[in-house]
Amino acid sequence: MYFFCIHTAICGGTYSGSDGGIISPNFPNNYDNNLDCRWYLQGPIGHYMTFTFTSFDVVAGSGTNNCTVGGDFLEIYDGRNESGR
């Protein structure tokens, strides 16, 4: 199964399968302000996921780690919430 997601109005979704790709809205141009994209990916039971980024650029924020105020960031969890970090 191969999935390739290109959404302009919707950002996020739930997908399952053994491989695929995700493109942010408006790629390769800048994405819109104030997006909150949440992708839920489920692979086959007993397998690991590997993420490869071919292009990755986010806006830095202010604060001690440059993403606490107004910055963009990526978080990956093993599960649907922060307890799966």
N, C-alpha and C positions, 0 to 999 in steps of 0.2 A: 504494500500500500504506500502510495506517495501522496503527500498533500502539500499544496503550495497556496498560501493564503494572501490574497491581496484585497484589502478592504479600504474603502475611502470614507465611508460613513460609520462603519462599525470597527471598533478596535478591541480585539480580544475574542475569545471563544474557547470551546472545548474540543480537543482532537485526540484521536487514538490511532495507533498504528505502529509500524516498525521503523518508519523513516519519514522525513518530510522537511519542509522549510517554512519559515515565516518571514514576511516582509512588512515593515511598519507602513502605516498609511502615508501616501504621497512619495514613497521612496522612488528615485534617489534624491528627490528634493527634501527640504525640511518638513518635518511633521508639524501639525498644528499645535498651538499653545494649549496647555492644561489638559492634555490627554492622560487618561488613566487606563492603559491597556493591560489586561490580565488574560494571559493565555494559560489554559490548563491542558497539559499534555500527559497522556497515559500511554506508556509502552507496554509491550507484552510482559506478563508476569515472569519474574525471574531474570529479566534482562536489565542492563544499565542504559542510561541515556548519556550521550556525548553531545556537547554543544560546540559548534564551530561558527565563529563570527567572521564573515568575509568583509563586512563593513560595519563599523560601530562608532558612532559619534553622538555624544550627548552634551547638553549645555551644563556647564559647571555652575554651582550655586555659591553661596557664601557660607561661612562657618568654618569650623575646624577641619572638616574633611571634604569641603567643597561641594557637598550635596545636601546639606541640612536645611538651607533656606533657598527656595526657588530653583534648585537644581534638578536635573533629571538623573535617573538611576535605574539600574536593573537589579532585581532580586530574584534568586532562584531558590525554591524550596523543594524539599522532598515531602510533598503533601500539599494541602490547600491553604496552609496558614504558616505564620512565623514559627510555630513550634517544630516545623519540619526543616529547619535550617541545617 
